[in-house]
Amino acid sequence: MARSSTTSDVFNAIAEAHRRDILDTLMAGEKPVGAIVTDLSMSQPQVSKHLRVLTEVGLVSCRADGRRRLYRLEPARLRPMHDWLAKYEQAWNNRLDRVEDYLKELQQQGEQQ
């Protein structure tokens, strides 16, 4: 029985650590598979497999340059992840603000004594 794909969207695609590593290495600009292999000390088949998944969800694009294929990051496709995380970032910032306010209050009480 065939296993269903768990990499059909951005969230699932970046859940795998090696794929995040590939995205990180592509932040510097376009690279061929060989350079990614070297940068990450991964095998070429592993890198190719992960690049295929990243390409399928649109996080990476590929263009031919002679016989080489150059891969580049498509950061706009990370927008759904950014938007989802933004609400958690706001909640975290609100909590940190409350802690800061509490610490200031304690400091003021200490100065009054």
N, C-alpha and C positions, 0 to 999 in steps of 0.2 A: 504494500500500500504506500502510495506516495505521501510524503510529508508535506503539509501545507506550508507555504512561505510565511516566515515570521518577519520578513524584511520589506513588507510592502509599503511602509511609510517611513517618514523621517525618524520618528521616535524609535521604532524598532531597529532601523538601520544603524543609528548611532548608539544603540544599547551595547554593541560589541566593541570592546576596548581597542582592538586592532584597527577598526574602522575610524574611530576617533583619532588614533595616531596618524592614520593616513590623511585625514582632514587637517590635522595640525601641520603635517609636513607640506601640504599643498598651500598653506597660508602664505608661504614665501613666494609662490608663483607656480607656473606650469612646470611639470616634471614628467619625464618618461618613466615607465615602469621600473627600468633599471636603477634610476636614481632613488626611487621610493624604496626599492629592495635594499639598496645600500644604506640609505638613511635609517631604516627601521630594523635592519638585520633580520628580515623575514625572507622566506623563500618566494621565488617569482610566482609559482602557482597560488600561494596564499594571497599575495598582493593582488594578483589578477582577479581572484575570486571576490575579494572585498571591493575592489574597484568596480566590478560588474554590479554588485549590490548597490553601491553608492551612486553609480550611473543610472540604474533603474529608478531610483527615487529622486533623481535630479540634483543630488548634492555635489556631484562631480560631472563635468563634461569632458569630452575627448575630441581632439582634432588631429588629423593626419598632418605630419610634417615630413614629407618624403616617405621613408619606410618606417619612421618612428610614429608612435602615437603619444601625444602629449595630453596629460590630464591636468585639469584645473578645478579649483574649488568654485562652487556656485553658492556664495553665502546667502543670497536672498532666499534660498530654499530652507534656510534655518529659521526663518521668520515664525512659523508655527510653534517651534520649540521656544523661541524667545518670548513670544506672546504668552505662552502657557506659563513659563517660569516667572514672568514679570509680576504676576499676582502674588507669588510666593515671596519674591524679593520685596515687594511692598509690605507684606505682612511681617517679614523679618525686620525691615527697617523700622516699622512701627513699634515692634517690641524693643528694639535697641534704643529708640527714642524714649520709650517709657523707662527703661533702665537708666538712661542718662539723666532723665528728669528726677528719678528717685535718688540717684547718687548726688545730684546737686542739692536736693532737699536735705539729705543727710549731712552734707558738707555745711550747709547754712545752719543747721541745728547745732553742729559741733562748734561753729564759730560763735554762736550766741551763748554758749555755756562758759 
